[in-house]
Amino acid sequence: VKSEFVTKTNTIWKMANAGADLRVRDISNSPAYTFLDELKKQGKLSAAEVDYFKQRYQKLHEVVISTYSNEKSLLEKAKELKSLLLAEQQKLEQRTIASRETEAEIENLAKEEKEWKAKVQESLDEKSLVGYELEELSNMKKEQ
């Protein structure tokens, strides 16, 4: 049912397109006009009534064509916006991935920094110990 609706809608769009089919714009041979002329011939409607109904039909027809045209424009705009949205979603996904990778890299660098700080502290402790031992040895040598 939805597919049939889409097919019919697409057909109407094609007809409503200004350059597609001029018969859609020219309603003088439409079934409604023909029917009104027939009622006039049969004497069921006066010429004034027929003119009134034709004018009303013309206005309605213009509204329908305008509505279809506006809907077509809105659908095109929706397609454009959808493609922009998809592009933005892709950018967001890429940035999210890059952000996660950066966070992981920061964590690794923080871990390495901690390890290096521990090694530096260990070296400073060793230096202090060696300095203390050197001082002790120096004192022992002086005592001898």
Summary of the structure (lengths in Angstrom):
residues: 144
radius of gyration: 43.0
end to end distance: 110.1
largest distance: 146.4
contacts: 298
relative contact order: 0.05
helix: 88%
strand: 0%
